[in-house]
Amino acid sequence: MAMKYAGIISIFAGYVIYILALIAFGKLWRIGIDKNNSGKLISNGIFTITRNPIFVFLDLYFIGTALINTNFLFIVFSFMAVIGMHYQILQEEKYLIIFHGDEYSEYKKRVRKYV
């Protein structure tokens, strides 16, 4: 039962982070890499704690789901999702360094990838 509660807390914490990310993004919300519109670098709000709040939300959501539904399939799927999102973060970092240069490099020094 403790794992189910931990899963619920994980998912709830993830949703809080997601909402804070949406607020910080404002009208600049985008999904993935948009090479035609780099936009400005967002480094306020939740982005002062984590460079990737949407991915942190998704990680917490999948981990929480695995904790609630403790069967092999959920655990494997969650593990694969977390690995896949890490790969996506690495791709986005390459993009951000190209489009934002020193500004992103300095931001990376101040704020962790996850938390």
Biopython code that builds the backbone (N, CA, C, O; Angstrom):
import numpy as np
from Bio.PDB.StructureBuilder import StructureBuilder

atoms = [
    (1, "MET", "N", (0.817, -1.206, 0.000)),
    (1, "MET", "CA", (0.000, 0.000, 0.000)),
    (1, "MET", "C", (0.864, 1.276, 0.000)),
    (1, "MET", "O", (0.489, 2.292, -0.585)),
    (2, "ALA", "N", (2.014, 1.200, 0.661)),
    (2, "ALA", "CA", (2.904, 2.367, 0.718)),
    (2, "ALA", "C", (3.373, 2.761, -0.679)),
    (2, "ALA", "O", (3.530, 3.946, -0.973)),
    (3, "MET", "N", (3.600, 1.760, -1.546)),
    (3, "MET", "CA", (4.046, 2.065, -2.908)),
    (3, "MET", "C", (2.959, 2.790, -3.683)),
    (3, "MET", "O", (3.257, 3.677, -4.483)),
    (4, "LYS", "N", (1.718, 2.429, -3.460)),
    (4, "LYS", "CA", (0.609, 3.116, -4.147)),
    (4, "LYS", "C", (0.538, 4.575, -3.706)),
    (4, "LYS", "O", (0.336, 5.466, -4.531)),
    (5, "TYR", "N", (0.704, 4.819, -2.407)),
    (5, "TYR", "CA", (0.702, 6.197, -1.917)),
    (5, "TYR", "C", (1.887, 6.984, -2.479)),
    (5, "TYR", "O", (1.749, 8.147, -2.858)),
    (6, "ALA", "N", (3.048, 6.337, -2.527)),
    (6, "ALA", "CA", (4.227, 6.990, -3.111)),
    (6, "ALA", "C", (3.965, 7.324, -4.572)),
    (6, "ALA", "O", (4.375, 8.381, -5.053)),
    (7, "GLY", "N", (3.289, 6.435, -5.274)),
    (7, "GLY", "CA", (2.941, 6.683, -6.671)),
    (7, "GLY", "C", (2.000, 7.859, -6.825)),
    (7, "GLY", "O", (2.172, 8.689, -7.717)),
    (8, "ILE", "N", (1.001, 7.931, -5.953)),
    (8, "ILE", "CA", (0.046, 9.050, -5.996)),
    (8, "ILE", "C", (0.761, 10.360, -5.716)),
    (8, "ILE", "O", (0.522, 11.359, -6.394)),
    (9, "ILE", "N", (1.639, 10.361, -4.716)),
    (9, "ILE", "CA", (2.402, 11.574, -4.391)),
    (9, "ILE", "C", (3.302, 11.966, -5.563)),
    (9, "ILE", "O", (3.421, 13.147, -5.888)),
    (10, "SER", "N", (3.926, 10.989, -6.189)),
    (10, "SER", "CA", (4.794, 11.249, -7.343)),
    (10, "SER", "C", (4.011, 11.906, -8.482)),
    (10, "SER", "O", (4.456, 12.899, -9.057)),
    (11, "ILE", "N", (2.854, 11.350, -8.798)),
    (11, "ILE", "CA", (2.034, 11.903, -9.877)),
    (11, "ILE", "C", (1.537, 13.300, -9.516)),
    (11, "ILE", "O", (1.555, 14.200, -10.356)),
    (12, "PHE", "N", (1.099, 13.484, -8.289)),
    (12, "PHE", "CA", (0.619, 14.802, -7.860)),
    (12, "PHE", "C", (1.742, 15.834, -7.941)),
    (12, "PHE", "O", (1.534, 16.937, -8.447)),
    (13, "ALA", "N", (2.937, 15.480, -7.444)),
    (13, "ALA", "CA", (4.080, 16.403, -7.508)),
    (13, "ALA", "C", (4.407, 16.730, -8.962)),
    (13, "ALA", "O", (4.728, 17.870, -9.294)),
    (14, "GLY", "N", (4.322, 15.728, -9.815)),
    (14, "GLY", "CA", (4.564, 15.951, -11.234)),
    (14, "GLY", "C", (3.599, 16.951, -11.835)),
    (14, "GLY", "O", (3.998, 17.828, -12.601)),
    (15, "TYR", "N", (2.319, 16.819, -11.485)),
    (15, "TYR", "CA", (1.330, 17.759, -12.020)),
    (15, "TYR", "C", (1.563, 19.184, -11.515)),
    (15, "TYR", "O", (1.344, 20.143, -12.255)),
    (16, "VAL", "N", (1.999, 19.329, -10.280)),
    (16, "VAL", "CA", (2.324, 20.668, -9.763)),
    (16, "VAL", "C", (3.457, 21.273, -10.589)),
    (16, "VAL", "O", (3.391, 22.438, -10.980)),
    (17, "ILE", "N", (4.487, 20.487, -10.851)),
    (17, "ILE", "CA", (5.614, 20.957, -11.665)),
    (17, "ILE", "C", (5.141, 21.313, -13.071)),
    (17, "ILE", "O", (5.573, 22.317, -13.637)),
    (18, "TYR", "N", (4.259, 20.498, -13.632)),
    (18, "TYR", "CA", (3.720, 20.742, -14.975)),
    (18, "TYR", "C", (2.979, 22.075, -15.037)),
    (18, "TYR", "O", (3.175, 22.855, -15.969)),
    (19, "ILE", "N", (2.133, 22.333, -14.051)),
    (19, "ILE", "CA", (1.374, 23.591, -14.020)),
    (19, "ILE", "C", (2.322, 24.778, -13.901)),
    (19, "ILE", "O", (2.140, 25.793, -14.573)),
    (20, "LEU", "N", (3.338, 24.650, -13.042)),
    (20, "LEU", "CA", (4.316, 25.733, -12.908)),
    (20, "LEU", "C", (5.078, 25.961, -14.211)),
    (20, "LEU", "O", (5.413, 27.096, -14.550)),
    (21, "ALA", "N", (5.346, 24.886, -14.932)),
    (21, "ALA", "CA", (6.026, 25.019, -16.235)),
    (21, "ALA", "C", (5.133, 25.734, -17.241)),
    (21, "ALA", "O", (5.604, 26.595, -17.984)),
    (22, "LEU", "N", (3.863, 25.389, -17.269)),
    (22, "LEU", "CA", (2.937, 26.061, -18.182)),
    (22, "LEU", "C", (2.863, 27.553, -17.889)),
    (22, "LEU", "O", (2.811, 28.372, -18.807)),
    (23, "ILE", "N", (2.858, 27.901, -16.616)),
    (23, "ILE", "CA", (2.819, 29.315, -16.226)),
    (23, "ILE", "C", (4.091, 30.020, -16.710)),
    (23, "ILE", "O", (4.023, 31.112, -17.276)),
    (24, "ALA", "N", (5.245, 29.392, -16.486)),
    (24, "ALA", "CA", (6.517, 30.007, -16.902)),
    (24, "ALA", "C", (6.615, 30.107, -18.420)),
    (24, "ALA", "O", (7.118, 31.102, -18.942)),
    (25, "PHE", "N", (6.140, 29.090, -19.133)),
    (25, "PHE", "CA", (6.166, 29.119, -20.601)),
    (25, "PHE", "C", (5.284, 30.230, -21.151)),
    (25, "PHE", "O", (5.655, 30.890, -22.122)),
    (26, "GLY", "N", (4.132, 30.443, -20.551)),
    (26, "GLY", "CA", (3.200, 31.442, -21.069)),
    (26, "GLY", "C", (2.844, 31.134, -22.515)),
    (26, "GLY", "O", (2.484, 30.003, -22.842)),
    (27, "LYS", "N", (2.942, 32.117, -23.364)),
    (27, "LYS", "CA", (2.596, 31.956, -24.776)),
    (27, "LYS", "C", (3.715, 31.298, -25.586)),
    (27, "LYS", "O", (3.541, 31.037, -26.776)),
    (28, "LEU", "N", (4.845, 31.032, -24.964)),
    (28, "LEU", "CA", (5.977, 30.436, -25.670)),
    (28, "LEU", "C", (5.949, 28.910, -25.631)),
    (28, "LEU", "O", (6.933, 28.271, -26.002)),
    (29, "TRP", "N", (4.844, 28.316, -25.192)),
    (29, "TRP", "CA", (4.721, 26.864, -25.096)),
    (29, "TRP", "C", (4.942, 26.216, -26.458)),
    (29, "TRP", "O", (4.350, 26.615, -27.461)),
    (30, "ARG", "N", (5.795, 25.221, -26.466)),
    (30, "ARG", "CA", (6.019, 24.446, -27.675)),
    (30, "ARG", "C", (6.425, 23.037, -27.256)),
    (30, "ARG", "O", (6.892, 22.814, -26.139)),
    (31, "ILE", "N", (6.243, 22.115, -28.152)),
    (31, "ILE", "CA", (6.631, 20.736, -27.881)),
    (31, "ILE", "C", (7.742, 20.368, -28.852)),
    (31, "ILE", "O", (7.623, 20.575, -30.059)),
    (32, "GLY", "N", (8.810, 19.828, -28.315)),
    (32, "GLY", "CA", (9.902, 19.373, -29.167)),
    (32, "GLY", "C", (10.769, 20.507, -29.672)),
    (32, "GLY", "O", (10.739, 21.624, -29.156)),
    (33, "ILE", "N", (11.526, 20.193, -30.677)),
    (33, "ILE", "CA", (12.486, 21.128, -31.255)),
    (33, "ILE", "C", (11.864, 21.776, -32.482)),
    (33, "ILE", "O", (11.495, 21.095, -33.439)),
    (34, "ASP", "N", (11.753, 23.101, -32.444)),
    (34, "ASP", "CA", (11.198, 23.858, -33.564)),
    (34, "ASP", "C", (12.330, 24.703, -34.146)),
    (34, "ASP", "O", (12.601, 25.804, -33.666)),
    (35, "LYS", "N", (12.976, 24.191, -35.165)),
    (35, "LYS", "CA", (14.144, 24.873, -35.739)),
    (35, "LYS", "C", (13.782, 26.161, -36.458)),
    (35, "LYS", "O", (14.662, 26.974, -36.741)),
    (36, "ASN", "N", (12.513, 26.363, -36.756)),
    (36, "ASN", "CA", (12.081, 27.585, -37.440)),
    (36, "ASN", "C", (11.741, 28.705, -36.466)),
    (36, "ASN", "O", (11.624, 29.863, -36.866)),
    (37, "ASN", "N", (11.581, 28.364, -35.185)),
    (37, "ASN", "CA", (11.207, 29.372, -34.201)),
    (37, "ASN", "C", (11.862, 29.020, -32.880)),
    (37, "ASN", "O", (11.308, 28.269, -32.077)),
    (38, "SER", "N", (13.048, 29.572, -32.664)),
    (38, "SER", "CA", (13.766, 29.231, -31.438)),
    (38, "SER", "C", (13.172, 29.893, -30.204)),
    (38, "SER", "O", (13.340, 29.383, -29.097)),
    (39, "GLY", "N", (12.481, 31.018, -30.367)),
    (39, "GLY", "CA", (11.903, 31.710, -29.212)),
    (39, "GLY", "C", (12.980, 32.186, -28.257)),
    (39, "GLY", "O", (14.172, 32.041, -28.524)),
    (40, "LYS", "N", (12.553, 32.751, -27.150)),
    (40, "LYS", "CA", (13.534, 33.205, -26.162)),
    (40, "LYS", "C", (13.779, 32.084, -25.159)),
    (40, "LYS", "O", (12.937, 31.203, -24.984)),
    (41, "LEU", "N", (14.920, 32.124, -24.512)),
    (41, "LEU", "CA", (15.255, 31.139, -23.499)),
    (41, "LEU", "C", (14.456, 31.437, -22.245)),
    (41, "LEU", "O", (14.518, 32.547, -21.715)),
    (42, "ILE", "N", (13.713, 30.462, -21.771)),
    (42, "ILE", "CA", (12.912, 30.640, -20.563)),
    (42, "ILE", "C", (13.740, 30.167, -19.382)),
    (42, "ILE", "O", (14.162, 29.012, -19.336)),
    (43, "SER", "N", (13.974, 31.059, -18.427)),
    (43, "SER", "CA", (14.800, 30.718, -17.274)),
    (43, "SER", "C", (14.210, 31.278, -15.981)),
    (43, "SER", "O", (14.921, 31.447, -14.991)),
    (44, "ASN", "N", (12.921, 31.562, -15.994)),
    (44, "ASN", "CA", (12.257, 32.088, -14.797)),
    (44, "ASN", "C", (11.310, 31.025, -14.222)),
    (44, "ASN", "O", (11.136, 29.955, -14.806)),
    (45, "GLY", "N", (10.710, 31.333, -13.085)),
    (45, "GLY", "CA", (9.755, 30.417, -12.469)),
    (45, "GLY", "C", (10.385, 29.071, -12.139)),
    (45, "GLY", "O", (11.494, 29.019, -11.607)),
    (46, "ILE", "N", (9.697, 27.996, -12.446)),
    (46, "ILE", "CA", (10.177, 26.640, -12.178)),
    (46, "ILE", "C", (11.481, 26.351, -12.914)),
    (46, "ILE", "O", (12.228, 25.450, -12.532)),
    (47, "PHE", "N", (11.751, 27.116, -13.966)),
    (47, "PHE", "CA", (12.985, 26.933, -14.728)),
    (47, "PHE", "C", (14.215, 27.422, -13.963)),
    (47, "PHE", "O", (15.334, 27.270, -14.454)),
    (48, "THR", "N", (14.038, 28.003, -12.778)),
    (48, "THR", "CA", (15.177, 28.327, -11.917)),
    (48, "THR", "C", (15.580, 27.128, -11.061)),
    (48, "THR", "O", (16.635, 27.138, -10.425)),
    (49, "ILE", "N", (14.730, 26.091, -11.049)),
    (49, "ILE", "CA", (14.984, 24.888, -10.252)),
    (49, "ILE", "C", (15.385, 23.716, -11.137)),
    (49, "ILE", "O", (16.244, 22.917, -10.766)),
    (50, "THR", "N", (14.766, 23.615, -12.297)),
    (50, "THR", "CA", (15.057, 22.549, -13.241)),
    (50, "THR", "C", (14.998, 23.094, -14.660)),
    (50, "THR", "O", (14.133, 23.905, -14.990)),
    (51, "ARG", "N", (15.936, 22.637, -15.504)),
    (51, "ARG", "CA", (15.918, 23.078, -16.901)),
    (51, "ARG", "C", (14.848, 22.353, -17.703)),
    (51, "ARG", "O", (14.518, 22.773, -18.812)),
    (52, "ASN", "N", (14.304, 21.273, -17.161)),
    (52, "ASN", "CA", (13.391, 20.421, -17.911)),
    (52, "ASN", "C", (12.152, 20.038, -17.102)),
    (52, "ASN", "O", (11.921, 18.853, -16.861)),
    (53, "PRO", "N", (11.359, 21.011, -16.684)),
    (53, "PRO", "CA", (10.223, 20.670, -15.819)),
    (53, "PRO", "C", (9.188, 19.771, -16.474)),
    (53, "PRO", "O", (8.581, 18.953, -15.782)),
    (54, "ILE", "N", (8.963, 19.885, -17.766)),
    (54, "ILE", "CA", (7.988, 19.018, -18.428)),
    (54, "ILE", "C", (8.480, 17.569, -18.390)),
    (54, "ILE", "O", (7.691, 16.653, -18.157)),
    (55, "PHE", "N", (9.763, 17.361, -18.615)),
    (55, "PHE", "CA", (10.305, 16.008, -18.554)),
    (55, "PHE", "C", (10.318, 15.484, -17.122)),
    (55, "PHE", "O", (10.097, 14.292, -16.904)),
    (56, "VAL", "N", (10.573, 16.347, -16.145)),
    (56, "VAL", "CA", (10.492, 15.927, -14.747)),
    (56, "VAL", "C", (9.057, 15.490, -14.432)),
    (56, "VAL", "O", (8.846, 14.471, -13.773)),
    (57, "PHE", "N", (8.080, 16.261, -14.902)),
    (57, "PHE", "CA", (6.677, 15.869, -14.733)),
    (57, "PHE", "C", (6.427, 14.491, -15.330)),
    (57, "PHE", "O", (5.859, 13.620, -14.672)),
    (58, "LEU", "N", (6.850, 14.294, -16.571)),
    (58, "LEU", "CA", (6.607, 13.012, -17.234)),
    (58, "LEU", "C", (7.314, 11.869, -16.510)),
    (58, "LEU", "O", (6.745, 10.788, -16.358)),
    (59, "ASP", "N", (8.549, 12.097, -16.061)),
    (59, "ASP", "CA", (9.258, 11.066, -15.294)),
    (59, "ASP", "C", (8.480, 10.711, -14.027)),
    (59, "ASP", "O", (8.264, 9.535, -13.736)),
    (60, "LEU", "N", (8.059, 11.731, -13.277)),
    (60, "LEU", "CA", (7.307, 11.484, -12.050)),
    (60, "LEU", "C", (5.986, 10.781, -12.333)),
    (60, "LEU", "O", (5.555, 9.925, -11.560)),
    (61, "TYR", "N", (5.347, 11.142, -13.436)),
    (61, "TYR", "CA", (4.084, 10.512, -13.807)),
    (61, "TYR", "C", (4.295, 9.023, -14.112)),
    (61, "TYR", "O", (3.567, 8.174, -13.599)),
    (62, "PHE", "N", (5.282, 8.712, -14.939)),
    (62, "PHE", "CA", (5.520, 7.311, -15.288)),
    (62, "PHE", "C", (6.003, 6.496, -14.093)),
    (62, "PHE", "O", (5.582, 5.353, -13.912)),
    (63, "ILE", "N", (6.874, 7.070, -13.286)),
    (63, "ILE", "CA", (7.342, 6.365, -12.087)),
    (63, "ILE", "C", (6.172, 6.144, -11.133)),
    (63, "ILE", "O", (6.017, 5.057, -10.576)),
    (64, "GLY", "N", (5.355, 7.170, -10.946)),
    (64, "GLY", "CA", (4.187, 7.040, -10.084)),
    (64, "GLY", "C", (3.219, 5.978, -10.588)),
    (64, "GLY", "O", (2.670, 5.209, -9.799)),
    (65, "THR", "N", (3.013, 5.935, -11.887)),
    (65, "THR", "CA", (2.141, 4.922, -12.476)),
    (65, "THR", "C", (2.696, 3.522, -12.227)),
    (65, "THR", "O", (1.939, 2.599, -11.926)),
    (66, "ALA", "N", (4.001, 3.364, -12.349)),
    (66, "ALA", "CA", (4.627, 2.066, -12.090)),
    (66, "ALA", "C", (4.494, 1.674, -10.624)),
    (66, "ALA", "O", (4.310, 0.499, -10.309)),
    (67, "LEU", "N", (4.586, 2.659, -9.720)),
    (67, "LEU", "CA", (4.445, 2.366, -8.295)),
    (67, "LEU", "C", (3.005, 1.977, -7.936)),
    (67, "LEU", "O", (2.781, 1.138, -7.064)),
    (68, "ILE", "N", (2.051, 2.584, -8.605)),
    (68, "ILE", "CA", (0.644, 2.261, -8.347)),
    (68, "ILE", "C", (0.279, 0.900, -8.938)),
    (68, "ILE", "O", (-0.402, 0.100, -8.298)),
    (69, "ASN", "N", (0.736, 0.648, -10.155)),
    (69, "ASN", "CA", (0.435, -0.602, -10.868)),
    (69, "ASN", "C", (1.701, -1.452, -10.915)),
    (69, "ASN", "O", (2.372, -1.517, -11.946)),
    (70, "THR", "N", (2.017, -2.085, -9.832)),
    (70, "THR", "CA", (3.313, -2.762, -9.713)),
    (70, "THR", "C", (3.346, -4.089, -10.472)),
    (70, "THR", "O", (3.583, -5.150, -9.895)),
    (71, "ASN", "N", (3.103, -4.002, -11.768)),
    (71, "ASN", "CA", (3.310, -5.211, -12.551)),
    (71, "ASN", "C", (4.464, -4.970, -13.524)),
    (71, "ASN", "O", (4.830, -3.832, -13.817)),
    (72, "PHE", "N", (5.011, -6.053, -14.002)),
    (72, "PHE", "CA", (6.217, -6.007, -14.819)),
    (72, "PHE", "C", (6.074, -5.087, -16.028)),
    (72, "PHE", "O", (6.997, -4.337, -16.346)),
    (73, "LEU", "N", (4.932, -5.136, -16.701)),
    (73, "LEU", "CA", (4.720, -4.338, -17.907)),
    (73, "LEU", "C", (4.808, -2.836, -17.613)),
    (73, "LEU", "O", (5.470, -2.104, -18.349)),
    (74, "PHE", "N", (4.154, -2.372, -16.555)),
    (74, "PHE", "CA", (4.203, -0.959, -16.196)),
    (74, "PHE", "C", (5.616, -0.530, -15.816)),
    (74, "PHE", "O", (6.056, 0.561, -16.179)),
    (75, "ILE", "N", (6.317, -1.379, -15.094)),
    (75, "ILE", "CA", (7.674, -1.044, -14.663)),
    (75, "ILE", "C", (8.604, -0.924, -15.880)),
    (75, "ILE", "O", (9.374, 0.031, -15.981)),
    (76, "VAL", "N", (8.531, -1.888, -16.795)),
    (76, "VAL", "CA", (9.374, -1.858, -17.994)),
    (76, "VAL", "C", (9.029, -0.649, -18.859)),
    (76, "VAL", "O", (9.927, 0.059, -19.316)),
    (77, "PHE", "N", (7.738, -0.405, -19.089)),
    (77, "PHE", "CA", (7.332, 0.735, -19.899)),
    (77, "PHE", "C", (7.803, 2.042, -19.276)),
    (77, "PHE", "O", (8.295, 2.920, -19.985)),
    (78, "SER", "N", (7.659, 2.186, -17.962)),
    (78, "SER", "CA", (8.087, 3.411, -17.277)),
    (78, "SER", "C", (9.587, 3.612, -17.406)),
    (78, "SER", "O", (10.048, 4.724, -17.664)),
    (79, "PHE", "N", (10.346, 2.547, -17.228)),
    (79, "PHE", "CA", (11.798, 2.619, -17.364)),
    (79, "PHE", "C", (12.186, 3.068, -18.771)),
    (79, "PHE", "O", (13.046, 3.932, -18.942)),
    (80, "MET", "N", (11.549, 2.479, -19.767)),
    (80, "MET", "CA", (11.842, 2.840, -21.156)),
    (80, "MET", "C", (11.444, 4.289, -21.447)),
    (80, "MET", "O", (12.148, 4.988, -22.176)),
    (81, "ALA", "N", (10.330, 4.741, -20.889)),
    (81, "ALA", "CA", (9.888, 6.122, -21.099)),
    (81, "ALA", "C", (10.888, 7.106, -20.504)),
    (81, "ALA", "O", (11.224, 8.107, -21.136)),
    (82, "VAL", "N", (11.360, 6.831, -19.301)),
    (82, "VAL", "CA", (12.329, 7.719, -18.643)),
    (82, "VAL", "C", (13.627, 7.777, -19.451)),
    (82, "VAL", "O", (14.197, 8.855, -19.623)),
    (83, "ILE", "N", (14.097, 6.639, -19.943)),
    (83, "ILE", "CA", (15.307, 6.612, -20.783)),
    (83, "ILE", "C", (15.077, 7.404, -22.070)),
    (83, "ILE", "O", (15.938, 8.181, -22.485)),
    (84, "GLY", "N", (13.923, 7.209, -22.699)),
    (84, "GLY", "CA", (13.611, 7.929, -23.940)),
    (84, "GLY", "C", (13.560, 9.429, -23.733)),
    (84, "GLY", "O", (14.029, 10.190, -24.580)),
    (85, "MET", "N", (12.994, 9.862, -22.611)),
    (85, "MET", "CA", (12.922, 11.301, -22.344)),
    (85, "MET", "C", (14.304, 11.884, -22.071)),
    (85, "MET", "O", (14.583, 13.025, -22.440)),
    (86, "HIS", "N", (15.168, 11.104, -21.425)),
    (86, "HIS", "CA", (16.537, 11.582, -21.209)),
    (86, "HIS", "C", (17.222, 11.810, -22.568)),
    (86, "HIS", "O", (17.910, 12.812, -22.763)),
    (87, "TYR", "N", (17.025, 10.883, -23.487)),
    (87, "TYR", "CA", (17.588, 11.030, -24.835)),
    (87, "TYR", "C", (17.046, 12.300, -25.499)),
    (87, "TYR", "O", (17.797, 13.027, -26.149)),
    (88, "GLN", "N", (15.759, 12.566, -25.339)),
    (88, "GLN", "CA", (15.156, 13.775, -25.924)),
    (88, "GLN", "C", (15.766, 15.034, -25.309)),
    (88, "GLN", "O", (16.007, 16.014, -26.013)),
    (89, "ILE", "N", (16.010, 15.011, -24.024)),
    (89, "ILE", "CA", (16.643, 16.155, -23.353)),
    (89, "ILE", "C", (18.020, 16.421, -23.965)),
    (89, "ILE", "O", (18.375, 17.570, -24.226)),
    (90, "LEU", "N", (18.785, 15.368, -24.190)),
    (90, "LEU", "CA", (20.113, 15.534, -24.785)),
    (90, "LEU", "C", (20.025, 16.178, -26.164)),
    (90, "LEU", "O", (20.860, 17.012, -26.513)),
    (91, "GLN", "N", (19.020, 15.797, -26.948)),
    (91, "GLN", "CA", (18.821, 16.389, -28.270)),
    (91, "GLN", "C", (18.446, 17.868, -28.151)),
    (91, "GLN", "O", (18.961, 18.708, -28.889)),
    (92, "GLU", "N", (17.555, 18.174, -27.224)),
    (92, "GLU", "CA", (17.144, 19.567, -27.038)),
    (92, "GLU", "C", (18.294, 20.433, -26.549)),
    (92, "GLU", "O", (18.391, 21.599, -26.931)),
    (93, "GLU", "N", (19.165, 19.884, -25.712)),
    (93, "GLU", "CA", (20.313, 20.661, -25.239)),
    (93, "GLU", "C", (21.228, 21.050, -26.398)),
    (93, "GLU", "O", (21.745, 22.166, -26.433)),
    (94, "LYS", "N", (21.429, 20.143, -27.335)),
    (94, "LYS", "CA", (22.244, 20.465, -28.516)),
    (94, "LYS", "C", (21.611, 21.615, -29.297)),
    (94, "LYS", "O", (22.303, 22.534, -29.736)),
    (95, "TYR", "N", (20.322, 21.555, -29.462)),
    (95, "TYR", "CA", (19.567, 22.600, -30.168)),
    (95, "TYR", "C", (19.682, 23.935, -29.433)),
    (95, "TYR", "O", (19.931, 24.969, -30.051)),
    (96, "LEU", "N", (19.500, 23.907, -28.112)),
    (96, "LEU", "CA", (19.508, 25.150, -27.333)),
    (96, "LEU", "C", (20.879, 25.809, -27.331)),
    (96, "LEU", "O", (20.975, 27.036, -27.350)),
    (97, "ILE", "N", (21.928, 25.017, -27.310)),
    (97, "ILE", "CA", (23.266, 25.606, -27.331)),
    (97, "ILE", "C", (23.542, 26.256, -28.683)),
    (97, "ILE", "O", (24.246, 27.265, -28.744)),
    (98, "ILE", "N", (23.007, 25.703, -29.763)),
    (98, "ILE", "CA", (23.174, 26.298, -31.088)),
    (98, "ILE", "C", (22.417, 27.622, -31.177)),
    (98, "ILE", "O", (22.962, 28.610, -31.670)),
    (99, "PHE", "N", (21.172, 27.655, -30.709)),
    (99, "PHE", "CA", (20.341, 28.839, -30.878)),
    (99, "PHE", "C", (20.506, 29.887, -29.788)),
    (99, "PHE", "O", (20.238, 31.066, -30.023)),
    (100, "HIS", "N", (20.942, 29.481, -28.603)),
    (100, "HIS", "CA", (21.052, 30.455, -27.510)),
    (100, "HIS", "C", (22.483, 30.647, -27.020)),
    (100, "HIS", "O", (22.739, 31.529, -26.200)),
    (101, "GLY", "N", (23.412, 29.844, -27.507)),
    (101, "GLY", "CA", (24.835, 30.030, -27.243)),
    (101, "GLY", "C", (25.215, 30.217, -25.796)),
    (101, "GLY", "O", (24.870, 29.406, -24.936)),
    (102, "ASP", "N", (25.939, 31.312, -25.531)),
    (102, "ASP", "CA", (26.464, 31.590, -24.193)),
    (102, "ASP", "C", (25.349, 31.736, -23.156)),
    (102, "ASP", "O", (25.527, 31.356, -21.999)),
    (103, "GLU", "N", (24.210, 32.278, -23.561)),
    (103, "GLU", "CA", (23.103, 32.445, -22.620)),
    (103, "GLU", "C", (22.679, 31.078, -22.069)),
    (103, "GLU", "O", (22.441, 30.936, -20.870)),
    (104, "TYR", "N", (22.587, 30.082, -22.942)),
    (104, "TYR", "CA", (22.207, 28.739, -22.486)),
    (104, "TYR", "C", (23.344, 28.088, -21.696)),
    (104, "TYR", "O", (23.091, 27.397, -20.710)),
    (105, "SER", "N", (24.576, 28.299, -22.112)),
    (105, "SER", "CA", (25.720, 27.744, -21.383)),
    (105, "SER", "C", (25.752, 28.254, -19.947)),
    (105, "SER", "O", (25.986, 27.482, -19.017)),
    (106, "GLU", "N", (25.519, 29.541, -19.767)),
    (106, "GLU", "CA", (25.481, 30.118, -18.418)),
    (106, "GLU", "C", (24.296, 29.582, -17.618)),
    (106, "GLU", "O", (24.416, 29.315, -16.422)),
    (107, "TYR", "N", (23.170, 29.430, -18.276)),
    (107, "TYR", "CA", (21.972, 28.878, -17.626)),
    (107, "TYR", "C", (22.243, 27.448, -17.157)),
    (107, "TYR", "O", (21.836, 27.070, -16.059)),
    (108, "LYS", "N", (22.930, 26.651, -17.985)),
    (108, "LYS", "CA", (23.264, 25.268, -17.622)),
    (108, "LYS", "C", (24.141, 25.215, -16.376)),
    (108, "LYS", "O", (24.047, 24.276, -15.586)),
    (109, "LYS", "N", (24.987, 26.216, -16.204)),
    (109, "LYS", "CA", (25.862, 26.251, -15.026)),
    (109, "LYS", "C", (25.077, 26.538, -13.755)),
    (109, "LYS", "O", (25.457, 26.088, -12.674)),
    (110, "ARG", "N", (23.982, 27.290, -13.878)),
    (110, "ARG", "CA", (23.190, 27.692, -12.706)),
    (110, "ARG", "C", (22.119, 26.689, -12.318)),
    (110, "ARG", "O", (21.810, 26.548, -11.135)),
    (111, "VAL", "N", (21.548, 25.990, -13.287)),
    (111, "VAL", "CA", (20.367, 25.170, -13.041)),
    (111, "VAL", "C", (20.614, 23.745, -13.499)),
    (111, "VAL", "O", (21.145, 23.513, -14.585)),
    (112, "ARG", "N", (20.223, 22.795, -12.664)),
    (112, "ARG", "CA", (20.426, 21.376, -12.985)),
    (112, "ARG", "C", (19.488, 20.890, -14.069)),
    (112, "ARG", "O", (18.436, 21.478, -14.323)),
    (113, "LYS", "N", (19.893, 19.805, -14.701)),
    (113, "LYS", "CA", (19.113, 19.199, -15.779)),
    (113, "LYS", "C", (17.749, 18.733, -15.266)),
    (113, "LYS", "O", (16.726, 18.959, -15.912)),
    (114, "TYR", "N", (17.742, 18.090, -14.117)),
    (114, "TYR", "CA", (16.498, 17.574, -13.549)),
    (114, "TYR", "C", (16.105, 18.395, -12.337)),
    (114, "TYR", "O", (15.295, 19.314, -12.458)),
    (115, "VAL", "N", (16.656, 18.091, -11.177)),
    (115, "VAL", "CA", (16.322, 18.863, -9.964)),
    (115, "VAL", "C", (17.570, 19.032, -9.132)),
    (115, "VAL", "O", (17.523, 19.649, -8.068)),
]
sb = StructureBuilder()
sb.init_structure("model")
sb.init_model(0)
sb.init_chain("A")
sb.init_seg("    ")
for serial, (resi, resn, name, xyz) in enumerate(atoms, 1):
    if name == "N":
        sb.init_residue(resn, " ", resi, " ")
    sb.init_atom(name, np.array(xyz, "f"), 0.0, 1.0, " ", f" {name:<3s}", serial, name[0])
structure = sb.get_structure()
